[in-house]
Amino acid sequence: MTSDAQSHPGQRLGLPATGSGSIARPGRRIGALFIDYGAAYLISGFFDWDALAILTIFALIQILFLPTLQGSPGHRILGMKLTRLDGSWVGLLRPIVRTALLIVVIPAVIWDADQRGLHDKAAGTVLVRA
C-alpha cells in the first residue's frame, strides 16, 4: 500500500467512511440531478418546454437553493448537503461557479479518488450525506 492509498472516498479530506458527513455516493448524486432537472423540465412547461428555459431554470434552482438549504431540492430529498471542505457555509459565489461548471457537464463527470467532480473541486465544495 502506498502512502496516498485510502480505504474510502473522502478519507484524505478527513471525512468518515459512512453516515453523516461522509462523501455522497454517485447513485444519490445522479438521482438528485434527475430530480432537479425534472423539476426544471416541469416548470419550463410554462415556457413551452424550451431547452434554454429548462437549463436556465435548472441553474436558478441550483444557485438559489445551494446557499440557502445547503443543497438543491434533489440533494435534500436524497439526504445530502453541500458544504465547503472545512464544513462551513458555501456562500454565494461558490454555488454560481459550481453551477456554471455543472451545466457544462464535463467537469461534473470527471471525478477524483474522493468522488468529487471537478465542479466541486473548482468551487471548493464537497457533497456529503446529511
C-alpha positions in Angstrom: 0.0 0.0 0.0 1.3 3.4 -0.9 1.1 6.4 1.4 -1.7 8.0 -0.6 -3.9 4.9 -0.7 -7.2 5.4 1.1 -9.8 2.9 2.4 -12.8 5.1 1.5 -13.7 8.1 -0.6 -13.2 11.3 1.5 -10.5 9.8 3.8 -7.9 12.3 2.5 -10.4 15.0 3.3 -10.9 13.8 6.8 -14.4 12.6 6.2 -15.9 9.5 7.7 -16.5 6.3 5.6 -20.2 6.1 6.3 -23.0 8.0 7.8 -23.5 11.8 8.3 -20.6 13.8 6.8 -19.4 11.0 4.5 -19.0 11.6 0.8 -22.3 11.3 -1.1 -22.1 8.4 -3.4 -22.7 8.6 -7.2 -26.2 6.9 -7.1 -27.6 9.6 -4.8 -25.9 12.4 -6.8 -27.3 11.2 -10.1 -30.7 10.7 -8.5 -30.6 14.3 -7.2 -29.6 15.5 -10.7 -32.7 13.8 -12.2 -35.0 15.3 -9.5 -33.7 18.8 -10.1 -33.7 18.5 -13.9 -37.1 17.0 -13.8 -38.4 19.9 -11.7 -36.8 22.4 -14.2 -38.5 20.5 -17.0 -41.9 20.6 -15.4 -41.6 24.3 -14.5 -40.4 25.1 -18.1 -43.8 23.9 -19.3 -44.9 27.4 -18.7 -42.4 28.4 -21.4 -43.4 25.7 -23.9 -40.6 23.4 -22.8 -37.9 25.5 -24.4 -34.4 23.9 -23.9 -32.9 27.2 -22.9 -35.7 27.7 -20.4 -35.1 24.3 -18.9 -31.4 24.9 -18.5 -31.9 28.4 -17.0 -34.5 27.1 -14.5 -32.2 24.3 -13.6 -29.3 26.8 -13.0 -31.6 29.0 -10.9 -32.7 26.1 -8.7 -29.1 25.3 -8.0 -28.0 28.9 -7.4 -30.9 29.7 -5.1 -31.0 26.5 -3.1 -27.3 25.6 -2.6 -26.6 28.6 -0.3 -30.0 28.7 1.4 -30.8 25.0 2.0 -27.2 23.7 1.8 -28.3 21.8 -1.3 -30.7 21.6 -4.2 -34.1 20.1 -3.7 -32.8 16.9 -5.1 -29.9 16.8 -2.7 -32.0 17.5 0.3 -34.7 14.9 -0.7 -32.0 12.2 -1.1 -30.3 13.2 2.2 -27.3 15.2 1.0 -25.9 18.6 1.7 -23.3 20.8 0.1 -20.5 22.3 2.3 -17.1 23.7 2.0 -14.2 21.4 2.9 -14.0 22.9 6.3 -17.7 22.3 6.9 -18.7 26.0 6.7 -21.4 27.7 4.7 -20.8 27.7 0.9 -21.5 31.4 0.5 -22.9 33.0 -2.6 -20.1 32.8 -5.2 -19.3 29.1 -4.9 -22.8 27.9 -6.0 -22.5 30.1 -9.1 -19.1 28.7 -10.0 -20.3 25.1 -9.3 -23.5 25.5 -11.3 -21.7 27.1 -14.3 -19.4 24.1 -14.4 -22.2 21.6 -13.8 -24.1 23.0 -16.8 -21.0 22.4 -19.0 -21.3 18.8 -17.9 -17.7 17.6 -18.5 -16.4 18.8 -15.1 -19.2 17.0 -13.3 -18.4 13.6 -14.9 -14.7 13.7 -14.1 -14.1 12.6 -10.5 -11.1 12.2 -8.3 -10.4 9.4 -5.8 -12.7 11.2 -3.3 -15.6 11.0 -5.8 -15.6 14.8 -6.1 -16.3 16.2 -9.5 -14.2 18.9 -11.0 -17.1 21.3 -10.5 -16.9 20.7 -6.7 -13.1 20.9 -6.7 -13.1 24.2 -8.5 -15.8 25.6 -6.2 -14.0 24.3 -3.1 -17.1 22.3 -2.1 -18.0 18.7 -1.2 -21.4 17.0 -1.3 -21.8 14.9 1.8 -24.5 12.8 3.4 -26.7 14.9 5.7 
